[in-house]
Amino acid sequence: MKTKRPNRVWIYVVAALAAIIVLVWLSERQPVPDVPVQTVTRASLSAAITTNGKIEPIAPHEMRALVGSHVTKVLAREGQHVKKGELLVQLESAQIEAEKAQARETLVSNQESLSIARAGGRASELAQIESDLQKTEVERDRLTKNVAALEKLVAKQAATQQELILERANLARAASDKLRLEAARADFLRRNKVDLDRLTLLVQQSQDNLRDIEQKLASTHVTAPVDGTLYALPVHVNDPIKEGDLLAAVADLRQIRVRAFVDEPELGVLESGQTLVINWDALPNRTWTGKTEQIPRQVVPHGTRSVGELLCPVDNDDQKLIPNITVNVRIQLRSRNNVVVVPRGAVVFEGTRRFVFMVEENLPSSRLHKREVKIGISDSTTYEVESGLNEGEMIALPSNLELRDGMKVHPTKIL
């Protein structure tokens, strides 16, 4: 009996140590986490760009003030249909009419001066110069003959040397007078040419000034340039007007377009002829359609975004869409029928490669396996998988748990 008791003690010791080891192992063992999973299916997928845009007329006609003034009459109301030539707004024009009268007087005066210059300038002055020059030429010719005759008489001693000297002096004086008068005539003609050019320029400037004033005067009578809808009329009677202020805007609102703001990363998939669908929050049950035409060739800042501005005409026969409203835009890119699809969140991006975490079910736990896939088109929630996955396979979905290759998980199916 005494020999068996120590053996029994050792058995108790070994059992206690084994129990301690098991408890330590169980305490250090991590629980298998729950991970949402989903079976891969097939579906029809339509890729699209969703953004916002602004409605604008294709051929707007804006009337802006050419002068500072104030409004005296408003003869139309915003939103009404107007006819070409119909008076819309009247501005005060008394001061401009006075400027027009003064400009017309200046033009007439300059035209009269130009007519005189074209007729030869001061005719009496030029006539006097021409008369004196003619008389001088006659006198020079006479003295030339006298000098020749006296030279012959002096040679024959029929006249004195003193008479010849005197006549030669008279001839030199006549020649000098001729040169002086010719120079005076040339100077007169030169000055007349300068006056002619100057007066021609003054007449041109006066005509341009009068034309500009007449245009400003006409702009005080704001009329519709075309048949259409008066879609902007921001002025009221007695409003002060500065040069450049918008007075009215008219357009045919059956011809409109949307300026859609497409974010820079999405510009590469735009093509001509893609269907564009518009809806407006003010009319939630209506949609309008068009086809893409002018693809953006540059990006511009738009708030905090960098966008390309896509212009697309839209059918607006009922004229419900009005200029400058903000609309929702959906651009249909491509569609695929009966393709393998996965939720966007299930795809992991690593550089240019795309992966999903496959779930291999084994009891009592399953493991994740990272698999590379090739994706195709997408919509806001789903990717098409062109290769790497098959219908019926199970994949892990995103959660607050970081997924790893080879990780043990407890799959929780999402319907």
Solvent accessible surface area in square Angstrom, and as a share of the most:
residue,aa,sasa,rsa
1,M,190,0.85
2,K,180,0.76
3,T,108,0.63
4,K,132,0.56
5,R,176,0.64
6,P,70,0.44
7,N,95,0.49
8,R,137,0.50
9,V,78,0.45
10,W,168,0.59
11,I,113,0.57
12,Y,140,0.53
13,V,63,0.36
14,V,93,0.53
15,A,57,0.44
16,A,53,0.41
17,L,100,0.50
18,A,50,0.39
19,A,51,0.40
20,I,97,0.49
21,I,118,0.60
22,V,80,0.46
23,L,117,0.58
24,V,75,0.43
25,W,146,0.51
26,L,88,0.44
27,S,90,0.58
28,E,130,0.58
29,R,144,0.52
30,Q,155,0.69
31,P,122,0.77
32,V,53,0.31
33,P,41,0.26
34,D,96,0.50
35,V,0,0.00
36,P,30,0.19
37,V,0,0.00
38,Q,50,0.22
39,T,53,0.31
40,V,3,0.02
41,T,66,0.39
42,R,108,0.40
43,A,43,0.34
44,S,78,0.51
45,L,9,0.05
46,S,43,0.28
47,A,5,0.04
48,A,24,0.18
49,I,4,0.02
50,T,100,0.58
51,T,19,0.11
52,N,43,0.22
53,G,0,0.00
54,K,80,0.34
55,I,0,0.00
56,E,26,0.12
57,P,10,0.06
58,I,73,0.37
59,A,54,0.42
60,P,66,0.41
61,H,64,0.29
62,E,94,0.42
63,M,31,0.14
64,R,114,0.42
65,A,3,0.02
66,L,67,0.33
67,V,15,0.09
68,G,57,0.55
69,S,25,0.16
70,H,74,0.33
71,V,0,0.00
72,T,46,0.27
73,K,113,0.48
74,V,45,0.26
75,L,88,0.44
76,A,16,0.12
77,R,169,0.62
78,E,103,0.46
79,G,50,0.48
80,Q,35,0.15
81,H,114,0.51
82,V,1,0.00
83,K,121,0.51
84,K,145,0.62
85,G,50,0.48
86,E,60,0.27
87,L,60,0.30
88,L,0,0.00
89,V,0,0.00
90,Q,24,0.11
91,L,2,0.01
92,E,66,0.30
93,S,15,0.10
94,A,63,0.49
95,Q,132,0.59
96,I,14,0.07
97,E,89,0.40
98,A,64,0.50
99,E,73,0.33
100,K,55,0.23
101,A,56,0.43
102,Q,110,0.49
103,A,6,0.04
104,R,113,0.41
105,E,114,0.51
106,T,59,0.34
107,L,18,0.09
108,V,72,0.42
109,S,61,0.39
110,N,21,0.11
111,Q,68,0.30
112,E,106,0.47
113,S,41,0.27
114,L,10,0.05
115,S,69,0.45
116,I,104,0.53
117,A,4,0.03
118,R,162,0.59
119,A,87,0.67
120,G,21,0.20
121,G,12,0.11
122,R,124,0.45
123,A,70,0.55
124,S,93,0.60
125,E,62,0.28
126,L,36,0.18
127,A,61,0.48
128,Q,104,0.46
129,I,22,0.11
130,E,69,0.31
131,S,42,0.27
132,D,44,0.23
133,L,6,0.03
134,Q,120,0.53
135,K,136,0.58
136,T,18,0.10
137,E,57,0.26
138,V,98,0.56
139,E,64,0.29
140,R,79,0.29
141,D,68,0.35
142,R,113,0.41
143,L,5,0.03
144,T,68,0.39
145,K,149,0.63
146,N,47,0.24
147,V,14,0.08
148,A,48,0.37
149,A,50,0.38
150,L,29,0.15
151,E,72,0.32
152,K,141,0.60
153,L,74,0.37
154,V,32,0.19
155,A,85,0.66
156,K,158,0.67
157,Q,169,0.75
158,A,69,0.54
159,A,16,0.13
160,T,78,0.45
161,Q,94,0.42
162,Q,126,0.56
163,E,86,0.39
164,L,6,0.03
165,I,90,0.46
166,L,110,0.55
167,E,27,0.12
168,R,106,0.39
169,A,48,0.37
170,N,35,0.18
171,L,39,0.19
172,A,62,0.48
173,R,137,0.50
174,A,7,0.06
175,A,39,0.30
176,S,65,0.42
177,D,48,0.25
178,K,30,0.13
179,L,120,0.60
180,R,142,0.52
181,L,12,0.06
182,E,51,0.23
183,A,63,0.49
184,A,37,0.29
185,R,77,0.28
186,A,59,0.46
187,D,54,0.28
188,F,3,0.01
189,L,89,0.44
190,R,136,0.50
191,R,83,0.30
192,N,23,0.12
193,K,108,0.46
194,V,81,0.46
195,D,42,0.22
196,L,45,0.22
197,D,74,0.39
198,R,119,0.44
199,L,16,0.08
200,T,60,0.35
201,L,104,0.52
202,L,59,0.29
203,V,12,0.07
204,Q,85,0.38
205,Q,93,0.41
206,S,10,0.07
207,Q,59,0.26
208,D,61,0.32
209,N,73,0.38
210,L,14,0.07
211,R,138,0.50
212,D,61,0.32
213,I,16,0.08
214,E,62,0.28
215,Q,108,0.48
216,K,61,0.26
217,L,26,0.13
218,A,64,0.49
219,S,23,0.15
220,T,0,0.00
221,H,83,0.37
222,V,6,0.03
223,T,54,0.32
224,A,2,0.01
225,P,47,0.30
226,V,46,0.26
227,D,74,0.38
228,G,4,0.04
229,T,17,0.10
230,L,0,0.00
231,Y,36,0.14
232,A,18,0.14
233,L,20,0.10
234,P,71,0.45
235,V,10,0.06
236,H,121,0.54
237,V,76,0.44
238,N,112,0.58
239,D,42,0.22
240,P,112,0.71
241,I,12,0.06
242,K,142,0.60
243,E,128,0.57
244,G,36,0.35
245,D,41,0.21
246,L,47,0.23
247,L,1,0.01
248,A,0,0.00
249,A,1,0.01
250,V,0,0.00
251,A,1,0.01
252,D,37,0.19
253,L,6,0.03
254,R,134,0.49
255,Q,97,0.43
256,I,1,0.00
257,R,56,0.20
258,V,0,0.00
259,R,56,0.21
260,A,0,0.00
261,F,14,0.06
262,V,0,0.00
263,D,48,0.25
264,E,86,0.39
265,P,125,0.79
266,E,64,0.29
267,L,36,0.18
268,G,77,0.74
269,V,65,0.37
270,L,13,0.06
271,E,112,0.50
272,S,79,0.51
273,G,45,0.43
274,Q,20,0.09
275,T,42,0.25
276,L,0,0.00
277,V,35,0.20
278,I,0,0.00
279,N,52,0.27
280,W,45,0.16
281,D,112,0.58
282,A,62,0.48
283,L,60,0.30
284,P,101,0.64
285,N,149,0.76
286,R,84,0.31
287,T,80,0.46
288,W,10,0.04
289,T,74,0.43
290,G,14,0.13
291,K,110,0.47
292,T,2,0.01
293,E,99,0.44
294,Q,105,0.46
295,I,31,0.16
296,P,20,0.13
297,R,215,0.78
298,Q,129,0.57
299,V,65,0.37
300,V,42,0.24
301,P,119,0.75
302,H,61,0.27
303,G,79,0.76
304,T,147,0.86
305,R,73,0.26
306,S,49,0.31
307,V,0,0.00
308,G,0,0.00
309,E,57,0.26
310,L,0,0.00
311,L,25,0.12
312,C,0,0.00
313,P,48,0.30
314,V,7,0.04
315,D,89,0.46
316,N,1,0.00
317,D,102,0.53
318,D,68,0.35
319,Q,70,0.31
320,K,101,0.43
321,L,0,0.00
322,I,79,0.40
323,P,14,0.09
324,N,96,0.49
325,I,24,0.12
326,T,89,0.52
327,V,2,0.01
328,N,57,0.29
329,V,2,0.01
330,R,88,0.32
331,I,0,0.00
332,Q,56,0.25
333,L,31,0.16
334,R,142,0.52
335,S,80,0.52
336,R,100,0.36
337,N,121,0.62
338,N,100,0.51
339,V,15,0.09
340,V,13,0.07
341,V,15,0.08
342,V,2,0.01
343,P,35,0.22
344,R,90,0.33
345,G,46,0.44
346,A,5,0.04
347,V,11,0.06
348,V,53,0.30
349,F,102,0.42
350,E,79,0.36
351,G,72,0.69
352,T,131,0.76
353,R,128,0.47
354,R,57,0.21
355,F,16,0.07
356,V,0,0.00
357,F,16,0.07
358,M,11,0.05
359,V,12,0.07
360,E,88,0.39
361,E,103,0.46
362,N,89,0.46
363,L,179,0.89
364,P,124,0.78
365,S,22,0.14
366,S,4,0.03
367,R,100,0.36
368,L,0,0.00
369,H,68,0.30
370,K,74,0.31
371,R,86,0.31
372,E,82,0.37
373,V,10,0.06
374,K,123,0.52
375,I,37,0.19
376,G,25,0.24
377,I,6,0.03
378,S,28,0.18
379,D,38,0.20
380,S,102,0.66
381,T,91,0.53
382,T,26,0.15
383,Y,21,0.08
384,E,3,0.01
385,V,7,0.04
386,E,83,0.37
387,S,57,0.37
388,G,35,0.33
389,L,10,0.05
390,N,98,0.50
391,E,100,0.45
392,G,50,0.48
393,E,45,0.20
394,M,20,0.09
395,I,1,0.01
396,A,2,0.01
397,L,19,0.09
398,P,79,0.50
399,S,52,0.33
400,N,162,0.83
401,L,59,0.29
402,E,134,0.60
403,L,34,0.17
404,R,138,0.50
405,D,91,0.47
406,G,28,0.27
407,M,19,0.08
408,K,94,0.40
409,V,0,0.00
410,H,92,0.41
411,P,28,0.18
412,T,62,0.36
413,K,123,0.52
414,I,81,0.41
415,L,213,1.06
